[in-house]
């Protein structure tokens, strides 16, 4: 079964995809970043960013960080073992 992302953030052509992974009973979030572009009639995706994309990439990184911070329990909320 293919894993599905838990959240996606789109800012212009930039996409941040957030994944939840189980690490010894604790959920760890990872993020992949991509950029969509058109090549003729087809839409393509790349993980390469030029300088002109960096502002939106930074926005996507900050938004992903905020989303994960809200999704993951705070250290004080984790029950003691």
N, C-alpha and C positions, 0 to 999 in steps of 0.2 A: 504494500500500500504506500502510495506516494505521500510524503508529509506535506501539509499545507501550511502556509505562513499564518501567524496569529494576527498580523497587522501589516498594512501597507500604507506608505506615505508617498504622495505624489506632489512634487513642486516643479511645475513646468514639465520638461522632458526627463527630469530626474526622479527615480523611484528608490525608496528605501523599503526593503522587505525584511520584516522582523520574524524570526523563527524562535520557537521554544524548544529547548532540548533538555532531556532529563540527565542530570549528572549526579549519580548516586542519591537519588531521591529528592534532589533540589533542582528547580527549574532555572536554567541559564538561558538568557536570550542572546542571540547572535543576529547581526544585521548584514545584509548584502545590499550593495548599491549598484544601480544600473542607469543607463541613459538610453532613451529611445531616439531613433532618427530614421528618416525616410531615405531609402535608396531606390530611386525610380518609383515604381508603384508599390514596393514592399516596405513594410516597417521592420526595422532591425533593432537589436539591443546590443549594447557594449558596456564594458566596465572601464572604459577609457574616458577621461575627462580633460578638456582643454581649459585654459585659464578662464575663458568666458563662462564656464560652467561652475566654477569653484564657489561662487556666492550662493547659488541654489543648492549645491552639494552641502555646503556648510549649514544652510537652513535645514536641510533634510537630516543631517547628523544631529543637530540640536533638538529637532522635534522627535527623532527616534530616541535620543537620550531621555527626554522628558517622558515619553510614553513608557519606556522600560522602567524608569524610576517609579512611576505610578503603578505599574503592573507587578513589580517584584516587591515582596514584603520587606519592610524595614528590619534591620537587625534586631530592634527591640520587639518586633512582632513575631519573630521566629521562636517557637516553643523550645525550651531547653530539652536536651536529649536525656 
